[in-house]
């Protein structure tokens, strides 16, 4: 008698993603998926204790179901940014330690500056790798988003300028930091369509997979519908 196939912890994550997608009536392969990770000084503990590695694995499980090619694109940023190697099911083990913490060429644990990395996200998806497949970009931050004058580049300006593009920004605030800038995103005026959402998770280390995936996929279906109605995506 053949023994039943034992599912890995990563296989179980993918099954949880499937359940969340079904609840939201979202098809598999609907989007390219990327993640921007805050690596400012206040994030040091979460990188060193394995929390960020755990988050990456949970997001990769989403990408394998959600992304058209099963790849999770990765950026990290503090006051500078680095476009990191993308992650697949074949190379996610110890990714954070291997590619970031043990890599002396990667800038980390400084202050934070969001617009430059957001501009690079737009460059990658809208200029370098154009596609009819929309982008779902997860942006993880632990507070203290840089405020800028009207003359300086800022998060709001990037969102307004990209609101007619096939890219949705899902901001996730972790911890108890100051998220005043991100909390105002839903009321940001001047956009072609609402292209961003924000939610906060105080303790992401103990957030269940079920709750995380449901929150991540809460507003994206609404954007898909509006983007199609206004011909932002096909």
Order of alpha helices (4+ residues) and beta strands (2+ residues): alpha-beta-alpha-alpha-beta-beta-alpha-beta-alpha-beta-alpha-beta-alpha-alpha
